[in-house]
Amino acid sequence: MSVLKPVLGVDLRDPTKIREFLPQDYPDDEVLFAVNDDKDAAVPMVRQSSRNFPSGKFRLLVGAENFGTKPQGKQAGRLAREAQNEVLV
């Protein structure tokens, strides 16, 4: 399973929101976060949280192609393409 989460800084001011996505029980699961810009306020929080869960597959994708008109739509397209599993959540 691939858990896909587009984020914006205002979405994740509370680090517990990131942690909700990270604990995975299966070795093939992965969690992908995406931001449009590496200056997004969510980037340091996502990176810090990922250090607390080193056993799972975790990736932070920065930048999105011109897919849709809203930032999260652009991120969703990239997340789906980058996912390594068939089941997307």
SEMI-330865 format. One record per atom (N, C-alpha, C): residue in one letter; x, y, z. Coordinates in steps of 0.001 Angstrom, whole numbers, padded with zeros to 6 digits, always signed. Each point is the difference from the previous one (the first is absolute). Example, Ala and Ser with C-alpha at 12.3 -4.5 7.8 and 13.67 -1.06 7.14 Angstrom:
2
A+013190-005690+007800;A-000890+001190+000000;A+000900+001200+000000;S-000350+001050-000720;S+000820+001190+000060;S-000770+001090+000730;
This chain:
89
M+000850-001169+000000;M-000850+001169+000000;M+000899+001236+000000;S-000393+001004-000765;S+000680+001288-000012;S-000955+001050+000545;V+000391+000657+001078;V-000786+001076+000581;V+000525+001300-000597;L-000872+000742-000674;L+000377+001219-000698;L-000570+001201+000735;K+000859+000963+000335;K-000469+001156+000756;K+000589+001292-000549;P-000789+000749-000790;P+000448+001339-000373;P-000122+000908+001217;V+000986+000860+000215;V-000037+000860+001189;V+000347+001442-000359;L-000517+000882+000810;L+000365+001409+000006;L+000332+000338+001441;G+000882+000953+000225;G+000452+000338+001350;G-001110+000190+001003;V-001072+000651-000403;V-001089+000255+000931;V-000735-001285+000381;D+000108-001024-000826;D-000681-001263+000301;D+000651-000742+001158;L+001291+000194+000187;L+000745-000860+000918;L+000731+000764+001097;R-000602+001014+000531;R+000650+000717+001102;R+000090-000865+001243;D-000876-000947+000114;D+000012-000937+001118;D+000715-001270-000453;P+001190-000307+000563;P+000756-001178-000456;P-000751-001317+000149;T-000990-000066+000871;T-000741-001259+000147;T-000771-000329-001269;K-000329+000990-000805;K-000707-000275-001257;K+000891-000776-000965;I+001284+000283+000013;I+000935-000746-000848;I+000138-001418+000526;R+000120-000139+001290;R+000215-001323+000599;R-001157-000950-000267;E-001184+000523-000217;E-001151-000856-000301;E+000219-000823-001259;F+000809+000492-000903;F+000226-000679-001269;F+001205-000925+000026;L+000902+000153+000976;L+001286-000685-000061;L+000044-001432+000517;P-000598-000336+001106;P+000177-001381+000483;P-000662-001000-000936;Q+000793-000817-000619;Q-000503-001018-000922;Q+000440-001363+000508;D-000888-000980-000060;D+000278-001327+000541;D+000576-000965-001020;Y-000003+000365-001252;Y+000408-000939-001028;Y+001254+000509-000705;P+000954-000885-000250;P+001278+000443-000553;P-000086+000594-001400;D-001024-000330-000774;D-000110+000532-001357;D-000776+001316-000071;D-000606+000406+001119;D-000731+001263+000010;D+000960+001165-000138;E-000485+001070-000579;E+000787+001223-000091;E-000907+001192+000267;V+000608+001074+000451;V-000715+001244+000226;V+000703+001076-000812;L-000759+000680-000857;L+000549+001060-000833;L-000678+001318+000345;F+000792+000996+000326;F-000491+001351+000203;F+000482+000841-001177;A-000765+001021-000381;A+000416+000881-001094;A-000278+001446+000366;V+000970+000844-000315;V-000143+001449+000124;V+000397+000621-001332;N-000531+001160-000278;N+000336+000671-001256;N+001347+000703+000057;D+000416+000405+001203;D+001184+000830+000139;D+000804-000467+001215;D+001329-000049-000128;D+000821-000443+001129;D+000042+001015+001138;K-000579+001175-000202;K-000090+001006+001062;K-001310-000118+000777;D-000838-000944-000368;D-001275-000205+000683;D+000256-000293+001473;A-000828+000559+000867;A+000157-000179+001439;A-000139-001454+000439;A-000630-000829-000806;A-000184-001409+000363;A+001282-000815-000168;V+000930+000450-000839;V+001194-000794-000316;V+000796-000386+001241;P+000397+000939+000878;P+000767-000410+001180;P-000764-000953+000909;M-001320+000212+000114;M-000798-000858+000871;M-000087-001417-000567;V-000179-000122-001306;V-000076-001321-000628;V+001348-000713+000144;R+001076+000708-000260;R+001334-000615+000114;R+000296-000433+001424;Q-000341+000831+000979;Q+000226-000366+001401;Q-000820-001229+000375;S-001241-000026-000400;S-000859-001138+000323;S+000507-001276-000654;S+000540+000107-001202;S+000488-001192-000687;S+001178-000621+000740;R+000781+000818+000688;R+001130-000540+000775;R-000475-000848+001177;N-001220+000256+000463;N-000553-000774+001107;N-000557-001344-000457;F-000115-000211-001306;F-000540-001232-000550;F+000909-000519-001111;P+001245-000355+000339;P+000951-000390-001045;P-000274-001354-000633;S-000805-000833+000625;S-000170-001356-000522;S-000897-000058-001236;G-000926+000928-000134;G-000915-000045-001127;G+000550+000732-001202;K-000586-000274-001146;K+000360+000744-001199;K-000669+001364+000083;F+000781+001017-000199;F-000490+001362+000164;F+000684+000883-001026;R-000790+000818-000696;R+000609+000943-000939;R-000733+001334+000057;L+000782+001047-000128;L-000536+001344-000140;L+000340+000462-001405;L-001013+000291-000792;L+000182+000467-001373;L-000185+001509-000028;V+000941+000686-000611;V-000064+001458-000089;V-000164+000387-001461;G-000987+000831-000258;G-000252+000458-001361;G-001081-000822-000665;A-000767+000655-000831;A-001072-000689-000717;A-000126+000599-001389;E-000353-000846-000928;E-000189+000460-001368;E-001323+000740-000124;N-000245+000563-001143;N-001223+000736-000255;N-001141-000983-000249;F-000553-000537+001067;F-001083-000980-000061;F-001152+000547+000824;G-000992+000553-000635;G-001121+000578+000717;G+000248+001458+000343;T-000973+000609+000641;T+000098+001419+000311;T+000293+000271+001469;K-000268-000951+000860;K+000229+000198+001430;K+001305-000689+000403;P+000720+000562+000973;P+001279-000593+000410;P-000110-001464+000414;Q-001045-000351+000743;Q-000112-001384+000441;Q-000331-000935-001155;G-000671+000482-001011;G-000258-000813-001187;G+001281-000295-000745;K+000867+000991-000085;K+001294-000193-000639;K+000814-001035+000760;Q-000017+000096+001310;Q+000737-000942+000837;Q-000561-001409-000133;A-001325-000129-000065;A-000626-001319-000083;A+000440-000747-001256;G+000103+000707-001104;G+000462-000636-001234;G+001402-000546+000139;R+000881+000768+000604;R+001373-000473+000184;R+000044-001157+000993;L-000736+000096+001075;L-000019-001075+000993;L-000431-001319-000637;A-001054+000036-000793;A-000505-001220-000632;A+001041-000607-000941;R+000715+000841-000727;R+001036-000496-000917;R+001190-000593+000736;E+000344+000576+001146;E+001181-000440+000754;E-000265-001221+000878;A-001263-000286+000282;A-000347-001119+000885;A+000513-001316-000569;Q+000491-000851+000882;Q+000566-001279-000428;Q-000965-001174+000180;N-001141+000237+000596;N-000960-001074+000245;N-001277+000232-000803;E-000753-001074-000182;E-001227+000085-000783;E-001155+000629+000766;V-000032-000174+001319;V-001078+000539+000818;V+000425+001376+000479;L-000801+001015-000358;L+000288+001383+000385;L-001047+000474+000989;V+000455+000634+001061;V-000900+000540+001015;V+000311+001473+000185;
